[in-house]
Amino acid sequence: MWEYSEKVKDLFLHPKNIGEIENPDAVGEVGNIVCGDALKLTLKIDKETNRITDAKFQTFGCASAIASSTALTELIKGKTVDEAVKITNRDIAEYLGGLPREKMHCSVMGREALEAAISDYRGIKPPRVEEGGIVCKCFDVTDKKIRRAIIENNLKTVDDITNFTKAGGGCGECIPEIEEILREERAKKTIEEPAKPQKKLTNIQKIALIQEVIDKEIRPLLQAHNGNIELIDVEGNKVIVALRAMCTECLMANVTLKDVEKKLRELVSEELTVKSN
């Protein structure tokens, strides 16, 4: 039995934004009822500001699909189209306090529906994850979709691929082909992203660099949205911060913290973790 976070349970039992917007400005439909999951996302967008004023969904799926769809609509409401398109399936999972690995495909479906809706709004052809050769006939999953999932989520095993795409979760006949795709993509990653040696910093140097990155790279972005951040303490590799101003009430506070952690790991040390006080 899967262990769901309290947030997943709550949004499954008390979902928000269910339904379909009348005369929507954008529509995104992904999945297939035959394959077990389907999602339709409709958006209302202010044409002058390009800001999403409302979002609703209809889904055929499990508790994780309902919770993920609710999370998606809550994350994108109030955001501009350019801001919304940057939301990833990991952001959806983080908003939910995590998803069981076996249910991560629900967050991927949400991300795909968002991309399709935004493409519809912009009047361009949506990214066609179903294009390419069919690998998993049970769930109609293509090699293109598998490769994208591997790259974006740093997947390392066939089980991971199944969890994120459902490929290989039926009869299992496609598993050898999935293994070959995984070997190819992992080999590319090894070649393209060799290990980067990091300079050893003293504690004083590390704290000073963390403060500098916050001041120059992170705070200006938050202040642009009426938010702010304060460095509280550094305990070994644990960076303790406090979100200030509008960030304290933002529904994406957890996502913001993850973005801060990602930037500090990139510019200071890969060993750093970020916690809110």
C-alpha positions, 0 to 999 in steps of 0.5 A: 500500500502506498503512503500518501502525504496528508496534503495528498489525502486532503486534496483527494477528499476535498479537491479544488477547481474541479470542472470546466471553464465556460468559453476558456482561453486555453484547453489542454487534454492529455492521457487516454481513458483506455490507458487508465489516466486522462486530464483536461485542463481549462484556463481563463487568461487576462489578455492584457496581463497574460495572467491566469485568472482561473483554472479548472480540471477534469480527470479520470484517475486515482487519488494522486491524479486528483490531488496532482490536478488540484495542485497544478491549478492552485500553483498556476492561478495568479501567475503569468503564462510565462511563469506558469510554463516553468512549473515542472512535475517536481514542483507539483509533487513538492506542493503535495509534500511528495508523491509515492514514486509509483504515482509520479506519472500523475504529476507528469500528466499535469505538467503535460496538460499545462504545456498543451494548454499554454500551447493552445493559448499561444496558437502553436503546436503543443509538444507532442510527447506521444510522437515517436515510436511506441515502446509500451503498447499497454500504455501507449508510451513512446520512446520520446516520452521515456527519454524526456522523463529520464532527462528531466527527472534524472531517472536511473532504473527501469522501475523509475521509468515505469513510475514516471511514465507507466511504460513497462507496467503492463505485460513487461514485453517492452522492458528490454527496449526500455533498458536500452533507452535508459543505457543510451541516455545515461551514457549521454549524461556521463559524457555531457556532464562530467563530474565537476571538482569543487573547491574546498571552502572554509566555513567563513568562506562558505557562509560569505559565499552563501550570503553573496549568492542570496544577495545577488542571485536570489533576493532580487528575483524575490523582490521583483514579486514583492517577496524577500529572504533572510539568511538566518544561520548555517549549520554545517551544510544546512542553510537556514533561511526565512522567507519574508514579505509576500513570500511568507503567504505564498502557496509556492513557498516550498517550491521557492525553497527548493529553487533557493537550494538548487541555486546554492548547490549550483553556485556554492556546494552540491552538499547544501540543503535549505530549510526554513526557520 
